[in-house]
Structure formats: structure tokens, C-alpha cells
Amino acid sequence: MTGLIETLVQALVDHPEDVKVTREQGGRDVIYRLTVHAEDVGKVIGKQGRVAKAIRTVVYAAGHNKNERITLEIQ
């Protein structure tokens, strides 16, 4: 899942080397924290959060197949 998130986000940003994803697990709940370069935050969030929502939709769908409840936080 970390690789999926990194692949999606690295295609969007100007500084792909600064994309970092960390994972925290608490039972069935999994939290992924996405950190990008300060200049790229707007590109990852998008206008009115549309890009972030699209990324979350793909990640949630992939997690649903594994029976995990996923949260994606963008920092």
C-alpha cells in the first residue's frame, strides 16, 4: 500500500524524492501519513481537495480488498 501511495503522488509533484509515507497500525485500523515537499502540498491537495479525495478513494478501495480500514493523512 505504501508503494501505491508513493507511486500515485510522485507522478504529481515536482520533488518526488521528498515523498515519504509512514504506516501506523492499530488492529484493523491503518493510518498512512503522507509527507511531501512544502512547494508540492497544493498539488497533492488540488483545487477544493479534489486530488486528495481521488487519491484517498483509490487507497480506500485497495484497503477494502485487504479488509483494512485506512486513513490517509497529508502533512
C-alpha angles and dihedrals in degrees: 000000000000089000091051092053093046092049093050095047098041089061090058104046137073093223105047092165089067095058110114129174123192126188130213122184128201109173109293093348117089124188120200116193115202118201122186137171113286092246092055101052092092092051092052093047096041129189110331089350095291097137092047090049091051092050091049091049092055093045093047091050091051090048092049089064089057093046092243129138105226132197121189117201120190115208 
